[in-house]
Amino acid sequence: MRTRSTTRRPVLERLVLPELQDLAAQELHAQATYDAVRVTGGDVSGRDLTGTTFTECELIDVTAHETGLQSARLIETRIERLNAPVLRATRSTWRHVEMSGSRLGALDLDDAAVRQVRIVGSKIAWLNLRSATLEDVLLEDCTLEELDLTGAAAARVSFVNCRAGSVALAHARLKDVDLRGLEMGSISNLEGMAGATLDAQQVTALAPAFASHLGLRVEG
């Protein structure tokens, strides 16, 4: 008898940090490596932190408007209440990261590697994941105005009690991507939904869009 397959959920380990040393935000520099430090408060807006590595760190109540985090590495790091109208983190690496209570206008993760990441209770106007690689990612209680997965490769990604005003899926490659907990407004490039999981109510709501995409004529 054939066993019915189910959508695999993200595999996320609890983040446990060692004893941390306090570091002032103004001491952060590009291409530097920081281990087991805590940055509380401070403003790094406009700063170039390209190539910076944070390992087993904690960033709390930091403002980071137009901060450059291109090619940066965030490993086993906790971020709380980050305020960033625009955060540029293209080609960055996020591994075993927890982010909560944050407000971001644009989070640019173009071509980033995002693995074992949990984002909770946050609001992001534009989450740009174009050409990014996502594995074991959970978004919970989040509001997204735009979610751009164009060209992304995503596996074991789940949404819980989230909303996205628009979702872009052109050339996306999805596997075990659970969209049942994501209330979606408009969706572009429906062919990119292959590999995603929807509930019956979502499928019903999307039926006209599916019919239009396939060139079907529905008559009563």
Secondary structure per residue as TSV (DSSP state, phi and psi in degrees):
chain	resnum	aa	ss	phi	psi
A	1	M	-	360.0	132.4
A	2	R	-	-75.7	130.6
A	3	T	-	-82.9	134.3
A	4	R	-	-72.9	127.2
A	5	S	-	-78.4	149.8
A	6	T	-	-125.9	157.7
A	7	T	-	-69.1	126.3
A	8	R	-	-77.7	134.9
A	9	R	-	-87.0	161.2
A	10	P	-	-60.8	142.8
A	11	V	-	-98.8	109.7
A	12	L	-	-126.6	126.1
A	13	E	-	-93.0	150.0
A	14	R	-	-66.3	133.5
A	15	L	-	-84.8	116.8
A	16	V	-	-118.8	118.8
A	17	L	-	-99.9	150.0
A	18	P	-	-77.5	-174.8
A	19	E	-	-64.7	131.0
A	20	L	-	-107.9	148.6
A	21	Q	E	-101.8	138.5
A	22	D	E	-74.0	140.3
A	23	L	-	-137.9	134.7
A	24	A	-	-75.3	144.7
A	25	A	G	-58.7	-34.9
A	26	Q	G	-69.7	-9.3
A	27	E	G	-88.1	-3.1
A	28	L	-	-79.1	137.6
A	29	H	-	-139.5	159.1
A	30	A	T	-65.4	149.7
A	31	Q	T	62.4	11.9
A	32	A	-	-91.8	163.7
A	33	T	E	-121.0	128.1
A	34	Y	E	-122.8	127.2
A	35	D	E	-121.8	131.3
A	36	A	S	52.9	50.3
A	37	V	E	-121.4	156.6
A	38	R	E	-122.2	124.6
A	39	V	E	-109.1	116.1
A	40	T	E	-116.8	123.3
A	41	G	S	71.4	-171.5
A	42	G	-	94.3	162.5
A	43	D	B	-130.7	117.6
A	44	V	-	-111.1	25.2
A	45	S	T	-59.4	135.1
A	46	G	T	76.4	-0.6
A	47	R	-	-82.0	148.7
A	48	D	B	-95.9	108.3
A	49	L	-	-115.3	31.0
A	50	T	T	-56.2	132.7
A	51	G	T	74.1	7.3
A	52	T	-	-73.2	144.0
A	53	T	E	-117.1	127.3
A	54	F	E	-114.1	121.2
A	55	T	E	-125.4	126.0
A	56	E	S	53.1	52.5
A	57	C	-	-117.9	169.8
A	58	E	E	-137.4	127.4
A	59	L	E	-119.7	116.2
A	60	I	E	-127.2	131.4
A	61	D	S	55.4	39.9
A	62	V	-	-96.7	140.1
A	63	T	B	-101.7	131.1
A	64	A	-	-141.2	56.7
A	65	H	T	-77.0	126.9
A	66	E	T	58.8	29.6
A	67	T	E	-78.8	136.4
A	68	G	E	-93.1	109.3
A	69	L	-	-115.6	28.5
A	70	Q	T	-59.4	134.7
A	71	S	T	59.4	17.6
A	72	A	-	-74.8	163.4
A	73	R	E	-127.7	122.5
A	74	L	E	-115.8	110.4
A	75	I	E	-121.6	127.1
A	76	E	E	47.1	57.6
A	77	T	E	-128.4	142.0
A	78	R	E	-109.2	133.4
A	79	I	E	-123.6	125.6
A	80	E	E	-127.2	133.5
A	81	R	S	53.2	47.0
A	82	L	-	-75.0	133.4
A	83	N	E	-115.3	111.1
A	84	A	E	-146.9	94.6
A	85	P	E	-54.6	-38.0
A	86	V	E	-141.9	122.9
A	87	L	E	-127.0	117.8
A	88	R	E	-99.7	111.4
A	89	A	-	-134.5	42.1
A	90	T	T	-63.6	145.3
A	91	R	T	57.4	23.0
A	92	S	-	-86.6	168.0
A	93	T	E	-120.5	125.2
A	94	W	E	-120.2	113.7
A	95	R	E	-134.2	123.0
A	96	H	E	56.8	61.4
A	97	V	E	-118.6	138.6
A	98	E	E	-117.4	127.3
A	99	M	E	-126.1	130.9
A	100	S	E	-141.0	154.3
A	101	G	S	55.9	31.6
A	102	S	-	-104.4	156.3
A	103	R	E	-129.0	115.3
A	104	L	E	-129.1	136.8
A	105	G	E	-77.2	-61.5
A	106	A	E	-129.9	122.0
A	107	L	E	-109.6	105.4
A	108	D	E	-95.0	101.1
A	109	L	-	-113.0	34.5
A	110	D	T	-55.9	127.7
A	111	D	T	61.5	27.6
A	112	A	-	-90.5	161.6
A	113	A	E	-108.2	114.3
A	114	V	E	-121.0	106.3
A	115	R	E	-133.0	136.3
A	116	Q	E	52.1	60.9
A	117	V	E	-121.9	133.7
A	118	R	E	-123.1	123.0
A	119	I	E	-117.9	123.0
A	120	V	E	-129.6	139.5
A	121	G	S	55.3	39.4
A	122	S	-	-121.9	157.6
A	123	K	E	-122.5	125.4
A	124	I	E	-131.1	120.9
A	125	A	E	-68.1	-47.5
A	126	W	E	-135.3	110.6
A	127	L	E	-100.2	102.7
A	128	N	E	-95.2	108.1
A	129	L	-	-117.1	31.6
A	130	R	T	-60.6	130.3
A	131	S	T	59.1	16.6
A	132	A	-	-82.4	160.3
A	133	T	E	-110.7	122.2
A	134	L	E	-120.2	130.5
A	135	E	E	-140.8	129.3
A	136	D	E	57.9	65.9
A	137	V	E	-123.4	133.8
A	138	L	E	-127.7	127.4
A	139	L	E	-113.9	127.4
A	140	E	E	-133.7	131.0
A	141	D	S	54.9	46.4
A	142	C	-	-117.1	148.9
A	143	T	E	-116.7	124.3
A	144	L	E	-122.2	127.8
A	145	E	E	-77.0	-44.5
A	146	E	E	-132.6	129.9
A	147	L	E	-118.1	113.3
A	148	D	E	-111.3	107.5
A	149	L	-	-109.2	23.8
A	150	T	T	-57.6	122.2
A	151	G	T	71.1	8.4
A	152	A	-	-79.6	152.3
A	153	A	E	-113.2	112.3
A	154	A	E	-125.4	133.6
A	155	A	E	-138.1	135.3
A	156	R	E	54.9	62.1
A	157	V	E	-119.0	131.0
A	158	S	E	-131.4	151.6
A	159	F	E	-123.0	136.4
A	160	V	E	-129.1	117.8
A	161	N	S	53.6	50.8
A	162	C	E	-118.9	161.9
A	163	R	E	-138.3	138.7
A	164	A	E	-129.8	125.8
A	165	G	E	-64.8	-40.9
A	166	S	E	-143.7	148.5
A	167	V	E	-131.1	128.0
A	168	A	E	-110.2	129.3
A	169	L	-	-130.8	19.8
A	170	A	T	-59.5	126.6
A	171	H	T	60.4	20.3
A	172	A	-	-73.3	148.2
A	173	R	E	-121.1	105.1
A	174	L	E	-111.1	142.0
A	175	K	E	-146.4	123.0
A	176	D	E	55.5	46.3
A	177	V	E	-101.2	110.7
A	178	D	E	-94.5	108.0
A	179	L	-	-99.7	8.1
A	180	R	T	-65.5	-26.3
A	181	G	T	-97.8	18.2
A	182	L	E	-118.8	113.2
A	183	E	E	-80.0	119.1
A	184	M	E	-111.8	139.4
A	185	G	E	-84.7	-111.5
A	186	S	E	-82.3	148.4
A	187	I	E	-129.4	127.8
A	188	S	E	-108.0	149.4
A	189	N	-	60.9	65.7
A	190	L	G	-60.0	-24.4
A	191	E	G	-62.8	-21.4
A	192	G	G	-74.0	-5.2
A	193	M	G	-81.3	-6.5
A	194	A	T	-57.2	129.1
A	195	G	T	97.4	-3.1
A	196	A	E	-95.0	160.9
A	197	T	E	-114.6	129.2
A	198	L	-	-122.6	159.6
A	199	D	-	-94.7	171.9
A	200	A	H	-61.5	-37.8
A	201	Q	H	-65.1	-39.8
A	202	Q	H	-65.9	-42.0
A	203	V	H	-61.6	-41.4
A	204	T	H	-63.0	-44.2
A	205	A	H	-64.7	-32.3
A	206	L	H	-90.1	-3.2
A	207	A	H	-53.1	-46.4
A	208	P	H	-60.4	-38.7
A	209	A	H	-67.2	-40.9
A	210	F	H	-62.0	-43.4
A	211	A	H	-62.7	-43.3
A	212	S	H	-64.8	-40.7
A	213	H	H	-63.5	-37.3
A	214	L	H	-88.1	-2.6
A	215	G	T	73.0	28.1
A	216	L	-	-86.6	148.2
A	217	R	-	-108.2	121.3
A	218	V	-	-107.2	118.8
A	219	E	-	-126.9	139.4
A	220	G	-	-76.9	360.0
